[in-house]
Amino acid sequence: MKNTHHFLKKIVLVCAFAWAPAFAAELPAEIVSALKAAKLPSDSLSLAIVPLQSSLPALYFQGDKPSSPASTMKLVTTYAGLSLLGPTYQWTTEISSTVKPVNSILNGDLYIKGYGDPKLNLERFWLMLRDLKAAGVREIRGDLVLDRSFFSSSDESASYDDDGDDPYRPFLVSPDSLLSNLKSLRLTLRAEASGVVASLEPNLATVLIDNRLISSPTANCATNKLRLAIDNQGSSAKISLSGSMPSGCTSERYLALLDHPSYTASLFRSLWAEQGGVIMGVNRTGLVPSEAQVLLTTRSPDLANVIRDINKFSNNTMARQLYLSLGSTEAGKDSSTKSFAAVRRWLAGRGKNFDELKMENGSGLSRQEQISARHLADLLIDAWQSPYAAEFISSLPLVALDGTMKKRLGSMAGEAHIKTGTLRDVRAAAGYVRDINGQTSVVVAMINHPQAVAALPVLDEILRFVHHRVAK
C-alpha cells in the first residue's frame, strides 16, 4: 500500500508538470515595485518559480539567461554529491608506517594520507592522535610525512576578489586532500588591568604573536584601537598587535595562516606533544610507500551531515572539498576538470543538458561559474523527486530559523528552505517555499548587477510572493 501510494503520488506530480502551463510573463507587480525601490533594472533578475504540488503555472523571467549564482551553486555540488557518492559516504584519513611500533617506539617515518576529508577538525584530529597512542605509538624516531596526492590540483588561482585586501579570511581557504581544521586559528584577546592577554587556538609553534597591546581605562568596548598586522611566510607566520583595548573587554577573530602542509604538521606536533608524544624527525611531503601498513584510519561524519554545514552556513572550503571528491573516479590528472566531467556525466544520465553550466570550484566563490534559473530550478525539481530528497532539503537554511536565513523573513519562519548566494555584484536565493495552503514551489532568483548589494529586499519580496501565491 505504501509503495502504491508513493507511485500514485509520483504520477500526480509528473502529470502536474505535464499540463501546468509555463510562461515568460511580465513580472508580478510586487516584484516590479521591489526592484524599483532598490533602484535595480528588471533585466538584472533571472527568475524561475515552479509549483510542485498545485495547478498554478510556472513563472519564468529571463529563465534561460546564464547568470552567476554565487553560493547557490552549492546546490548543484551537494545534490551531485548525494547522488554520486551517497548520503552515507565518509572520507578517510590514514596513518601508516613501513615498520611496526615496538615498546611504544616507531623506529621509522610516520605517514598521514588524506582523501579530502572536509571535516577533520581540531577535536577529530586530537582523537586521531589519541588512537595513534592506543595503537602502540608514543615516540616517532623518523619524519612526519604528509601525503597530499589524492587531489591533483589545489585550485589556488580562482577568480575571486571580494576579500577586501584581507587574504587571511577563513572563507578563502583553498582545498587540500589533507585539509585539517579548515586551516583556521582563533585569536582571542582579553584586556585586563595589567595588560592585554592574547592567545591562539590551536597554539602552533610556527605562529608567533608579538603583543604590544595595552589596556585603557575607557569603559566602552566599541572604542578599542586595536591594530593587527600579519606576516605570513607559509611555513611560519607572525601576528603583530598594537594599540589599546578598554579594560574588561574581549575580542575574537578567526584567521587562516600558513600553507596546508605547514599547518597540518604544526597541528600534529602541537597535539602530539600535549598527549605526551615525541617525534624526532622533520616535516616533509611525500607518498606513502606501497609496502607501508595502515596503523589506523579515521572516518569523517557521513555526507548527509557534511552537506548541512555546506548549505546552511555556506561553507566554501567544505564545498570545494566535496566538489573535488566527485571526480575521484574520472580519468585525468586535474581534479577540478575531473569533477566537472563527473557532474556533466551525472546530469546527462538524468536526461539533463545544461549547456550554459560552468563550474570552477563548486562553491560559487568564483567569477566564472554560471547557470540559468530554469536549469537550477530543474535540478531542484529533480532533487525533490529523488530518494535523498529529505537529506537534501533539510540541508538548506530554514527561513528565519537557522543558517544564512536566520535573520530574514520572520513572518515566514519555517515555511521555506532557502540557499542564499552573495558576491560583490550578485545576490541570489534558491530552494523550496510552502505557500499558505501548504503547497510547495521551487524558487530560483538571481540578481546580477553592480548594485546587487541592494537586492535583498527584492529577493525577500519574491519569497513572500511565492508564499502567498495560491490558485484562484
C-alpha positions in Angstrom: 0.0 0.0 0.0 2.8 2.3 0.9 4.6 1.7 -2.5 1.3 2.1 -4.3 0.7 5.5 -2.6 4.2 6.6 -3.5 3.7 5.6 -7.1 0.3 7.4 -7.4 1.8 10.5 -5.8 4.6 10.5 -8.3 2.1 10.1 -11.2 0.1 13.1 -9.9 3.3 15.1 -9.6 4.5 14.2 -13.1 1.1 15.0 -14.6 1.0 18.4 -12.8 4.3 19.2 -14.5 3.0 18.0 -17.8 -0.1 20.2 -18.0 0.8 23.2 -15.9 1.5 26.0 -18.4 4.8 27.7 -18.3 5.1 31.2 -19.4 7.7 34.0 -19.7 5.3 36.6 -18.2 5.8 40.1 -17.1 7.0 40.3 -13.5 4.3 40.5 -10.8 3.6 44.0 -9.6 5.0 43.3 -6.1 8.4 42.2 -7.6 8.5 45.2 -10.0 7.9 47.6 -7.1 10.6 45.9 -5.1 13.1 46.3 -8.0 12.2 49.9 -8.4 12.6 50.6 -4.7 16.1 49.0 -4.8 16.9 51.0 -8.0 17.6 47.8 -9.9 16.6 47.3 -13.5 14.3 44.3 -14.2 16.9 42.8 -16.6 19.2 42.2 -13.7 16.9 39.5 -12.4 16.7 35.9 -13.6 13.7 34.1 -12.0 12.1 30.7 -12.0 9.1 29.8 -9.9 7.8 26.2 -10.4 4.9 24.8 -8.3 5.4 21.2 -7.3 2.0 20.4 -5.8 -0.5 22.7 -7.4 -2.1 23.7 -10.8 -0.5 27.2 -10.7 1.5 27.9 -13.8 5.3 28.0 -13.7 6.7 31.5 -14.0 10.0 32.3 -15.7 11.6 35.7 -16.2 14.8 35.6 -18.2 14.9 32.0 -17.1 17.4 30.9 -19.8 19.9 33.7 -19.2 23.2 32.4 -17.9 23.8 34.0 -14.6 26.3 34.0 -11.8 24.7 32.0 -9.0 27.2 32.8 -6.2 26.8 30.3 -3.4 23.5 28.8 -4.8 25.9 26.8 -6.9 26.5 24.7 -3.8 23.0 23.2 -4.5 24.5 21.6 -7.7 27.6 20.4 -5.8 25.7 18.9 -2.8 23.0 17.2 -4.8 25.6 15.7 -7.1 27.4 14.6 -4.0 24.4 12.8 -2.6 23.6 11.2 -6.0 27.2 10.1 -6.9 28.7 9.3 -3.5 25.6 8.6 -1.5 24.3 10.0 1.8 26.4 7.6 3.9 29.7 8.3 2.2 32.6 9.0 4.5 36.0 10.5 3.8 39.0 8.7 5.3 42.4 9.8 6.6 45.1 7.1 7.1 48.2 6.9 9.3 50.7 4.4 8.1 54.3 3.3 8.6 56.7 0.8 7.0 57.6 -0.5 10.5 55.6 -1.6 13.5 55.9 0.1 16.9 58.0 -1.8 19.4 57.8 -0.9 23.1 55.8 2.3 22.0 58.7 3.3 19.7 58.2 3.7 16.0 61.7 3.4 14.5 60.8 4.9 11.2 58.7 7.5 9.4 55.0 8.2 10.1 52.8 8.8 7.0 49.5 10.6 7.0 47.4 10.4 3.8 44.3 12.5 3.3 41.4 11.6 1.0 39.7 15.0 1.0 38.0 15.0 4.4 36.3 18.4 4.7 35.7 18.0 8.4 38.9 16.8 10.0 38.5 19.5 12.7 40.5 20.1 15.9 38.6 17.6 18.0 38.8 14.8 15.5 42.5 15.4 14.9 43.0 15.1 18.6 41.1 11.9 18.7 43.1 10.6 15.8 46.3 11.1 17.7 44.8 9.6 20.8 44.0 6.5 18.7 47.6 6.5 17.4 48.8 6.3 21.0 46.3 3.5 21.6 47.8 1.7 18.6 51.1 1.5 20.5 53.0 4.6 19.4 54.5 7.1 21.7 57.9 8.0 20.2 58.4 8.5 16.5 62.1 8.4 15.5 61.6 9.2 11.8 60.0 12.0 9.9 56.4 13.2 9.7 55.4 12.6 6.0 52.3 14.2 4.6 50.7 12.6 1.5 48.6 15.2 -0.2 48.4 13.4 -3.6 44.7 12.5 -3.7 43.7 15.8 -5.2 45.9 16.7 -8.2 45.3 20.4 -8.0 44.8 22.8 -5.1 42.8 25.4 -7.2 44.7 28.3 -5.6 44.0 30.7 -8.5 40.3 31.0 -8.5 38.9 34.3 -9.9 37.7 36.0 -6.8 38.4 39.4 -5.3 35.8 40.2 -2.7 38.2 39.8 0.2 38.7 43.5 0.9 42.5 43.0 0.7 42.4 40.5 3.6 43.6 37.2 2.2 43.6 35.6 5.7 39.8 35.3 6.0 38.8 31.6 6.7 36.2 31.5 3.9 39.1 31.9 1.4 40.9 28.7 2.5 41.7 26.6 -0.6 41.0 22.9 -0.8 43.6 20.2 0.1 43.4 16.5 0.2 44.9 16.7 3.7 42.9 19.6 5.0 42.9 19.9 8.7 40.7 22.1 11.0 39.8 24.2 7.9 43.4 25.7 8.4 41.9 28.1 10.9 43.2 29.8 14.0 41.2 31.6 16.7 42.9 34.7 18.1 41.4 35.7 21.4 42.2 39.0 23.2 41.3 39.8 26.8 42.0 43.2 28.3 42.9 43.1 32.0 44.1 45.9 34.3 47.6 44.6 34.0 47.6 44.4 30.2 46.0 42.6 27.2 46.3 38.8 27.1 46.5 37.3 23.6 46.1 33.6 22.9 45.7 31.3 19.8 43.8 28.1 19.5 45.2 25.8 18.4 48.5 27.1 19.7 51.0 26.4 17.0 54.8 26.8 17.4 55.1 28.2 13.9 52.8 31.1 14.5 54.2 33.8 16.8 52.3 36.7 18.5 54.1 40.0 19.0 51.7 41.5 21.5 52.2 45.3 22.2 48.6 46.0 23.1 47.9 48.0 26.2 44.7 48.2 28.2 43.0 51.5 28.6 40.6 52.7 31.3 37.8 53.6 28.8 34.7 51.6 29.6 33.2 51.5 26.1 34.4 48.3 24.3 33.5 49.7 21.0 36.3 52.3 21.3 39.2 49.8 21.2 42.1 51.0 19.0 43.4 47.6 18.0 45.8 47.3 15.1 46.7 44.0 13.7 49.4 43.2 11.1 50.2 39.8 9.7 53.4 38.5 8.2 52.5 35.1 6.6 55.5 33.2 5.2 53.7 30.0 4.5 55.9 27.8 6.7 55.6 30.3 9.6 53.7 33.4 10.5 53.8 36.4 12.8 50.9 38.3 14.2 51.8 41.8 15.5 49.3 43.5 17.8 49.5 47.2 18.8 47.2 49.9 20.1 44.9 49.7 23.0 41.8 47.9 24.3 39.4 49.0 27.1 40.0 47.1 30.3 37.4 44.3 30.8 36.7 43.9 27.1 37.4 40.9 24.9 37.9 40.4 21.2 37.9 37.4 18.9 39.0 36.8 15.3 39.5 33.8 13.1 42.5 33.7 10.8 43.7 31.3 8.1 47.5 31.3 8.2 50.4 29.1 7.0 50.3 26.8 3.9 48.4 23.5 4.1 51.4 21.1 4.9 52.9 23.5 7.5 49.6 24.0 9.2 48.8 20.2 9.4 52.4 19.4 10.5 52.3 22.1 13.2 48.9 20.9 14.4 50.2 17.3 14.6 53.2 18.3 16.6 51.2 20.6 19.0 48.6 18.0 19.8 51.0 15.1 19.8 53.2 16.9 22.4 50.0 17.7 24.5 49.4 13.9 24.7 53.0 13.2 25.8 54.1 12.0 22.4 57.6 12.5 20.9 58.7 12.9 17.3 62.4 13.2 16.4 62.4 13.8 12.6 61.4 16.7 10.3 58.3 17.5 8.4 58.1 16.7 4.7 55.6 15.9 2.0 55.8 12.6 0.0 53.9 9.5 -1.0 53.0 6.6 1.2 55.3 3.6 0.2 53.5 0.6 -1.3 54.8 -1.6 1.5 53.5 0.6 4.3 50.9 -0.8 6.6 48.0 1.2 7.9 48.1 1.8 11.7 44.8 3.5 11.9 42.0 5.1 9.8 39.7 7.9 10.9 36.4 8.5 9.1 34.5 11.7 8.7 30.8 12.2 9.5 28.7 11.0 6.7 28.0 13.1 3.6 24.4 13.9 4.7 25.8 15.5 7.8 28.5 17.4 5.9 26.2 19.0 3.3 24.2 20.6 6.2 27.4 22.5 7.1 28.0 23.4 3.4 24.5 24.6 2.7 23.2 26.1 6.0 26.4 28.0 6.7 27.6 28.3 3.1 31.0 26.8 3.9 33.1 27.4 0.8 36.1 25.2 1.7 33.9 22.2 2.5 32.0 22.7 -0.7 35.3 22.7 -2.7 36.5 19.6 -0.9 33.3 17.8 -1.9 33.4 19.1 -5.4 37.0 17.8 -5.9 35.9 14.4 -4.4 33.3 14.0 -7.1 36.0 13.5 -9.7 37.9 10.8 -7.9 36.7 8.0 -10.3 37.1 10.0 -13.5 40.1 9.7 -15.8 42.6 12.6 -16.0 45.0 14.5 -13.8 43.5 17.8 -12.8 40.9 17.3 -10.0 38.8 20.3 -11.0 38.5 19.1 -14.6 37.6 15.6 -13.5 34.9 16.9 -11.1 33.2 18.9 -13.8 33.3 15.9 -16.1 31.7 13.8 -13.3 28.9 16.4 -12.9 28.3 16.6 -16.7 28.1 12.8 -16.9 25.7 12.7 -13.9 23.4 15.3 -15.5 23.4 13.6 -18.8 22.5 10.3 -17.1 19.4 12.1 -15.7 18.5 13.4 -19.1 19.7 17.0 -18.5 21.8 19.0 -20.9 22.8 22.3 -19.2 24.9 23.8 -22.0 25.5 27.1 -20.2 26.7 25.4 -16.9 30.2 26.4 -15.9 31.7 25.1 -12.6 35.2 26.2 -11.5 35.3 25.0 -7.9 31.7 24.1 -7.0 31.3 26.6 -4.2 30.1 29.7 -6.2 33.1 31.6 -4.9 34.1 32.4 -8.5 33.6 34.9 -11.2 33.5 32.1 -13.8 30.7 29.9 -12.5 27.2 30.2 -14.1 23.9 28.5 -14.6 20.4 29.6 -15.7 17.5 30.0 -13.3 15.5 27.4 -15.4 18.2 24.8 -15.1 18.8 25.3 -11.4 15.1 25.0 -10.9 15.1 21.8 -13.0 17.7 20.4 -10.7 15.8 21.3 -7.5 12.7 19.6 -9.0 14.8 16.5 -9.7 16.1 16.6 -6.1 12.5 16.9 -4.8 11.7 13.6 -6.6 14.9 11.8 -5.6 15.3 9.1 -2.9 17.5 11.6 -1.0 15.0 14.4 -1.1 14.8 14.6 2.7 18.5 14.7 3.3 19.0 17.4 0.6 16.1 19.7 1.5 16.9 19.5 5.2 20.5 20.7 4.5 19.1 24.1 3.3 18.7 27.0 5.7 15.2 27.3 7.3 13.9 30.8 6.8 14.0 32.9 10.0 15.3 29.9 12.0 18.9 28.9 11.1 21.9 29.2 8.8 22.3 32.2 6.5 18.5 32.8 6.5 18.2 33.0 10.3 17.5 36.8 10.4 15.3 37.1 7.4 11.5 36.9 6.8 10.3 36.4 10.3 6.7 36.2 9.1 7.6 33.1 7.1 9.5 31.2 9.9 9.9 27.6 8.9 7.9 28.0 5.7 10.9 27.8 3.3 14.3 26.1 2.9 16.4 28.6 1.0 20.1 28.6 0.0 21.5 32.1 -0.3 24.3 33.4 -2.6 26.4 36.5 -2.2 29.2 38.0 -4.3 30.1 41.7 -4.7 27.8 42.0 -7.7 25.5 39.0 -7.1 22.6 38.3 -4.7 20.7 35.0 -5.1 18.2 32.7 -3.4 17.1 29.3 -4.4 15.2 26.5 -2.7 11.7 25.4 -1.7 8.8 27.6 -0.4 5.5 26.5 1.1 2.5 28.6 0.3 -0.3 29.5 2.7 -2.1 26.3 1.7 0.8 24.1 2.4 1.8 23.6 -1.3 5.5 23.7 -2.2 7.1 25.5 -5.1 10.7 25.6 -6.3 12.1 29.2 -6.4 15.3 30.4 -8.1 16.1 34.1 -8.2 19.5 35.5 -9.2 20.3 39.2 -9.4 23.5 40.1 -11.3 24.2 43.8 -11.2 26.9 46.2 -9.9 24.4 47.4 -7.3 23.3 43.9 -6.2 24.1 44.8 -2.6 20.6 46.5 -2.6 18.9 43.3 -3.8 18.0 41.5 -0.5 14.6 43.2 -0.2 13.8 42.1 -3.8 14.7 38.5 -3.0 12.6 38.6 0.2 9.7 40.0 -1.8 10.0 37.2 -4.3 9.9 34.6 -1.5 6.9 36.4 0.1 5.1 36.4 -3.3 5.5 32.7 -3.7 4.4 32.0 -0.1 1.2 34.0 -0.7 0.6 32.8 -4.3 -2.3 30.5 -4.5 -4.7 29.3 -7.2 -7.9 31.4 -7.6 
